[in-house]
Amino acid sequence: MFTGIIETMATVLQVQTNGTNKTFTLSCALATEFKVDQSVSHNGVCLTVEKVNQQEYQVTAIEETLVKTNLHTWKPNTAVNIERCLLPHSRLDGHFVQGHVDTVGTCEAVIVKDGSWEYTISFPEKFAALVIEKGSIALNGTSLTVFNVTNTTFTVAIIPYTYEHTTIQFLEVGTPVNIEFDMVGKYIQRFQQLK
């Protein structure tokens, strides 16, 4: 379980293909604190640390993950949002994020404001019921509040701190983004479907 509050960014050093899987070697300042078998959010995707060597470490994404996320686009020098799992005594500054991406959206527009940025993201219409005005969403693992919601798009406003400390600064029109919808909304939708 995560909160969507990004701790740092990692950089992809190497990508190895093993059958239908991809193993990523990354460099990260927090890697010296990682342990083998630890769950770490990578752009909102929960991956297990397999090896650690000082500031470098390895994780593997299986075919299911590669198909349903933007991880298949990673290559050397790709920047990745990193968050370690939530501790029982931690403050919940964002919202509950599972690290299970629901879909991949697309950045449709970037507006540079005087001191902030606005990004419009499109997503498949079948998820429309899970996006509400002023609700929470995780984009590449970052907990954000949405507005200007339609059945296929929403907008997020980014403050300078978030812009400077996450991969949002690298989003351009056409960039794919991992989306995880609010868990509460998913449970409510499932309950309604079963009635």
Summary of the structure (lengths in Angstrom):
residues: 195
radius of gyration: 16.4
end to end distance: 28.3
largest distance: 52.1
contacts: 607
relative contact order: 0.19
helix: 22%
strand: 43%
